[in-house]
Structure formats: C-alpha cells, structure tokens
C-alpha cells in the first residue's frame, strides 16, 4: 500500500487502514489546497512547522480539469502524453517522491544520481524533475542549454535549503573575513573554506565556486571535508548542521571545535575565540524529516525486534546517528538492504515513501520506518499526478510550463564548485 493510500484510509477511518497515525490531518487534502494560501507555506508533512521565507517559490492555481480528474483519467492522460512525447521527454523521480508519481519515472534515485541521469539523456528536450527545487536547479546546470528542466509544482522547495539564503551566508562570510582576514597561513591554507551540501540553492553553490569552496553530498561528505581541510584552516558548512557535525565527528574533529552559526544572532550566537579555535563552523539548518528520528525510537525498535539492524541517514541528529548501527545516504541504505541475507530486519531512519517502497521491493526482509507516525517530506508531497499531467500535456501542446532556469552568472561559479566535488575521490 502506498503512503498516499495509507493516509487516505487513515483519514477516512476505513477498514484496512494501517494501525498508525499521521502527523497532520491535512495530509489527506490535495496539494493544490495549499497553492492558494495567501502566504508561502510548505504544506502538511515534516516541514509544516517551519517558516517558509517570502522568497520561497509559489505555484499558481492548477487548472480545474487537473484538480478534478479522477486518478484513472490522470493515469490515462499521463501515459498518452508520455507516449506522444517519446524520447523527447525524460521523467526523473526522487526516492522520497510518492509512489503515484514515481511509477511514471524513467529514473528513480537521489538528487545527485538524478542530475547525472538527466545529463545522460541528451536526446530529451524536456527533463521533468519530480523532486524539489534545488534538484531541478542542479539538473539545469548540468544539462545542455537546449534542455528544459521542469518542476511540476513550483512550491516543491526544501525547508532545509531555505534555511541558508545567499544574503545571510554572505553576511556571515563578511564577518568571518573581518575576523580572520583573507590571507593564507604559512602552509598556504585559506582562513575558511565554504562547503555547501547539495541540498542548497544554486546561488550558494555559486558562492562556494567563487570563494574557493565546494559542494558535497551525503555520500561524499567525508572526502569533501578532507579536501577542504587540506586547503583551509577551517570550514564553513551549510545548510545542514547534522550532516556537517556527524561527518566531522567521525573524522575525529572534537565537538568543541564545531560551533554553530545562527544567522539570526550577532556573531552567529558564538564568540571570537570559539571561532578562532574552530575547525568546522556549522550553519543552523536542519531537515525536518530527519529531525523527527529519536534515540527512543531506536531503543523501542531494538526491544521489539531483537537483532534489528538500524540504519539512519546522516541528516539525523548526532545522538540518533550514534545510537544507530550504521548511517549513510539513501543509496547506502538501499545497497545495504539489497546485500543483506534474506530474513533480515531493518529499522530505517529516512523518509517514509522510500522506506515503504523498500519494504515492498524486498518482501524477503522485514523493513520499517523508525518513526511510528506517517509524516512525509512536505515539499516532495506537493507533487501529485495532476501537476505531472499538466506539464506533460503542456509539452504535447508545445508549451513549456514551470521551467527552472539558473542564470549563467550563478551557474558558472556553481559548476566550478560541482566540478571540484566530482574531482574528489571518496
Ligand atoms: S527530505 Fe529534508 S532535505 Fe530532503 S527535500 Fe525534504 S526537507 Fe529538504
């Protein structure tokens, strides 16, 4: 049963509904109910309590024909449009996307795998990215200028990416430059190297490209930090404090050398001496999906399923990563399950759509999400087959809807930071 079906059954109290709850009754509503709200809103799901900044992209109203069409009609129209468009379109689906959308994807993967997949389909004039905004930006920067990258719902942003905007990071950088200067030390290491997680805006990737910095993913964060330490006395890591802390801690960096920079406080809420002693300055950002996982959930899983293997994503808080058996990217989790002996039991700390799909794909194992409540990524959840049908039929009619374009002035330095990452061998 898909996560969306489970949510609908739970909301209606119907027979066959899973014996769990959801984090919001609004999950049962269609995403277009939130497109029309007067202020930007992430919608129901894990990010629903995060404040969406005014600059968060908004989606205009989806035409009524797509809002009222039954699922069977949308299915027929999506398949017909796909067939009419043939190889001129490629649909990419993120691991965290709902099954009702993923079933139409030509490729399913994490953000970086999907951006690479886009570059490998050079015949595709249109790339429909069923993920979130920063992923579509990356695909646009890595694809050819002739290819149009389309995000079916523009409100599919990312609350974590929104926690570090270019103005706040530039302000932080200016303060750090005031404190440390901009001259390298005797061994040629710069005072600070900026490192941005892939889950960030193109503007921040461009910032890193311009300031001797680099991009990382959850798969290569340690190798990238190694690269940065060779070139800098310390690292400014944004937007995800947890990935930065978990990675640097595993590399032996003491916690007291990892101060947090809160952009809403003077000097980031820290002090000059702490910054001088630092090795990694962590931005005050987090993923609201992975923040939901707790040590208590792990303890309960171990009590209920002796011998369970607990794997969590490194965007989880440090105590959760420490209490788990392993931590790794979505791809790591998938490969670990794939390689396990039949009959294994896994408790997984990552987004529910992915965990649910893994449980269906590997019936020989017992696989469950650590979070006892159904709470998908709010922004991935903003994409629904109705939006997919709308952008596909637009293409059939020769109209490119919801195109994501990164200006050259941003894309060029961002590609520098991305290429530095590609050159790093994990
Ligand atoms: S799971 Fe977290 S980091 Fe990923 S898109 Fe959703 S909010 Fe952003």
Boltz pocket constraint, residues with backbone or C-beta under 6 A from the ligand:
constraints:
  - pocket:
      binder: B
      contacts: [[A, 47], [A, 96], [A, 132], [A, 157], [A, 158], [A, 159], [A, 160], [A, 161], [A, 199], [A, 287], [A, 288], [A, 289], [A, 290], [A, 351], [A, 377], [A, 378], [A, 379], [A, 380]]
      max_distance: 6.0
